[in-house]
């Protein structure tokens, strides 16, 4: 089996039927079993001999593997894996705990059928060395495909291209990054290229997402001390990151409620009066994250476009960003096509601390049908040269923004170009005459039918 065949076999997991399981149960079953297979390959025959993986495979092939026996097998293997690599203990995975607590016979049967199917499939990949070498890349690709199956976790290639563009455009290095609500970690790879030299910090309310990214980082041999992921409710208790972070990537196209912050309010270096907004909290949320950044640190954010023009306290926050912090560099209205669903408009904000420029770039990309390499190159060129391209982008001074009362809505800065349309008057007159004749014929037919029916 070569790389291409192995890739096809690995990705064929996505097409396996899973009646009785939810999408999350199906995904987590695959990730858990694939990780166990990786451990078997990494620790070679020691794990296999001690905990009889072949016996589990034989039971699966015979259709006799049930959830109680599977859980006992995991418990036996868990201690060994923990001794071999203290980073993991299988019985601490949320997947294992949910299975152990599940008392529904029907659900247990659904899990057993699916586990038997996946174990047989994995065991049939008779190319251990190639599989071991390719595992991190194959699992990453599988996770990317899983993310496409659910709106909440979908981040298109076009969106990733934009994050990559702006972080490469920034003056900051990619050494330490923060991903709030890190969305499967799909942005993880986007934010840096040299994975061996990066520390990742982040939080998410989904425990299984944290486990997935820890597994992926482990497979890529990232140091245990390089990945710091927390439950969302635990994040603001972390300290010591202020002024140490190179990049922050935020992807929340559905917005965020008031009262959610990246940093504990007591640690903020500026007036907390801005943070008491009872409306949507996108700008206060951004403001709470800025103290993490280094002198040249950068933040790229995707939020609903309404934050550009909301009234009330957010006007004062926009003024603060521009006049006091001077960190708002670029605003871009995004096309619906690069998101999983259309509806409200989304906007990208690029912020950089201690920037050298005085203007703010505005881009209207709302009518683009893609965000490919050609478009990215065009945007990069306009950014670097601070170009004015009618209908597409413009450079606005702080004075101009002040004249607009710090309203950042795109139409105030970029006028849509309307092409002149030449009308063929004579052709339209002829068409009107044809329509009149057709209407006259229809009236005559209606009159004839009325006479025939004596109406």
Secondary structure, DSSP 8 states (H G I E B T S, - for coil): --HHHHHHHHHGGGG---TT--HHHHHHHHHHHHHHHHHHHHSHHHHHHHHTHHHHHHHHHHT---HHHHHHHHHHHHHHHHHH-TT--GGGSHHHHHHHH---HHHHHHHHHHHHHHHHHHHT---HHHHHHHHHHHHHHHHHHHHHTSGGG---HHHHHHHHHHHHHSS--SSEEEEET-GGGHHHHHT-S-GGG-EEEEEES-HHHHHHHHHHHHHTT--GGGEEEEEGGGGGG--S-TT-EEEEEEE-TT---TT--SS-GGG-SS-GGGGG--S--HHHHHHHHHTTEEEEEEEEEEEEGGGGT--THHHHHHHIIIIII--EEEEEE--GGGSSS-SS-EEEEEEETT-S--SEEEEE-TT-S---HHHHHHHHHHHHHT--BTTTEEEE-HHHHHHTTT---GGGT-----------HHHHHHHHHHHHHHHHHHHHHHHHHHHHTT-
